[in-house]
Amino acid sequence: MDSFKGKVVVLTGASEGIGRALALKLAGRGACLVLVARNAERLATLTDECTALGATALGVRTDVSRREDCSALIDAALARFGAIDVLLHNAGSSMWSRLDELQDPGLLERLMRTNYLGAAWLTWQALPALKASRGRIVAVASLTGLAGVPTRTGYSASKHAMIGFFDSLRIELAGSGVSVSIVAPDFVRSEIHRRAIGPDGRPLGTSPMREAKIMTADECAAVILNAALRRRRLVITSLRGRVMRWLQLIAPSLVDRLAARAIRRRS
């Protein structure tokens, strides 16, 4: 597989941000798309846009934090296309709160169900089809899944779980023809920051980031698709992230200080 033309791609979190950028790029490359999101109106608009670009696109409203929705999604994808070549896990929720300021610890469960369990459930459901196609699993994780970041405890934990799951699954799938790629973006200019849940359990409404200084969703989407095509094991999207990965081994306390400074600077 050297292109996405004619390949069946299931893409979660498709309606905005990185997911939307991925969907439009894949549509332009002739993929058969199963677009997944919770917001039915935005999903329908995106499906029409992808169709206008020449793609065959199916929109399936899904809440990946619900196991029954995950099962129905894979059933719908196979009923329409008969195969799955790429399962691209992009759906996610974020938080922006110190733990000692969090008013409802139930938020931690919500993050885990969306960011980790949804990906695990979908993968389990789609695995027979992926083995049949010798397909690709791509998990959009986060740099916070590799290193702790203040104000992101629940989000970081869910992404650590996601990375641990897919690292383990990669070993299990050795020899099956199914590859597992993990992409760990640094901060990206997308709606996830505006929708991040604050200490009161409600979305922030505005992004706390200095967005002019961070990667765009379109740039991030290009990195993710390249990782998928090349069956890359792990891609960290920033030099800062790659340096911090090595510093964790030799100077972990320095990494803590750098993470705290990044949050203070909002970039």
Number of C-alpha atoms within 10 A of each C-alpha: 9 6 14 21 15 14 21 25 25 27 25 28 26 29 27 20 20 26 27 23 20 27 30 22 19 25 24 17 17 20 23 25 28 27 28 27 24 17 16 15 12 14 23 18 13 22 27 15 16 26 19 13 16 14 23 19 23 23 24 24 19 22 20 29 22 14 18 12 18 23 18 15 25 23 14 16 22 15 10 12 15 11 20 27 24 26 26 25 27 21 28 24 18 24 27 22 20 14 16 9 11 19 13 11 13 10 21 17 13 18 23 22 21 20 29 27 21 24 26 22 19 22 22 12 17 25 19 13 18 22 17 14 18 17 25 23 25 25 24 25 28 25 25 23 20 20 19 18 22 18 20 19 18 22 28 26 22 29 26 21 19 24 24 14 15 20 16 11 15 17 11 10 14 11 10 14 14 20 24 25 25 25 24 25 21 21 24 23 23 19 15 20 22 17 18 24 21 20 21 13 17 12 18 18 13 11 17 15 18 12 16 9 12 16 18 17 21 20 15 23 22 16 17 25 19 13 19 26 15 13 18 16 15 16 20 20 21 16 10 12 20 15 12 22 17 12 14 15 9 11 11 15 11 13 21 16 11 15 18 16 14 13 15 11 11 15 17
